[in-house]
């Protein structure tokens, strides 16, 4: 598979009144054409900030990229000027935001908002662009698309609004789509429908897909690879089936054990003790050590590298063998 996106040692920080928050601290990952990478972690782990840096939509100030490279088809996005970056963002990569109601313009019909993609980026007439907008709405399975193109965002359900966001993201045929928590606040049935639609379009169009979520249950059937983030770093990276079968980091193991399961009915749900660290004061050594059941003195002093623990997988844990059940 051809390499579509290559993020190398990315660092992002935010300067605040209380100090410098290191939101992303040396993140590296690769996405190939047609591949789905799921980026997992609790709120504040750096998942969305990494995505915003890739898209070039960080609020600057206070946020800024302080190091690393973001190579898209071999070209570093961080070296591009704003007009060139904007063209890439419009035509070749797109983002699906978490809150569709906030992302859509409340005073414009959804048909007009979709059509604007074609009038601005493709120079189409308003009539032809509206026709393309209706086609997109039909493609993401919005019933009575021609009639509903004249409706406003608030007139759609949460699931239908998220389908409109998917239609906007794929309108210009991008090579890469970043979906930031696309199923948050949707019920389980609608979540499954939205994920199925995303996976279907991704296979059909051979797009690269970065799926950002905190829910391991959402990605099991759609992801090829999983990157688990904690306190601005990737702590585990592996093919999806390896993560579920044998996690190599205590944090990943804790996330998996906290998923409700039918075969554990009546048992108390597991929870990782403590809270994620403040990015203004990340613990020394391994940032997870204050919450880790395997923690030892070395964990508080030495930051673990991303050890290669198998083909195509890594773990940032000094005791990854123990986590895997090896000696």
Secondary structure, 3 states (H helix, E strand, C coil): CCEEEEEEEEEEEEEECCEEEEEEEEEEEEEECCCEEEEECCCCCCHHHHHHHHHCCCCCCCEEEEEEEEEECCEEHHHCCHHHHHHHHHHCEEEECCCHHHHCCCCCEHHHHHHHHHHHHCCCCHHHHHHHHHHHHHHCCCCCHHHHCCCEHHHCCHHHHHHHHHHHHHCCCCCEEEEECCCCCCCHHHHHHHHHHHHHHHHHHCCEEEEEECCHHHHCCCCCEEEEEECCEEEEEEEHHHHHHCCCCHHHHHHHHCCCCHHHCCCCCCCCCCCCCCCCCCCCCCCCHHHCCCCCHHHHHCCCCCEEEECCEEECCCCHHHHHCCC
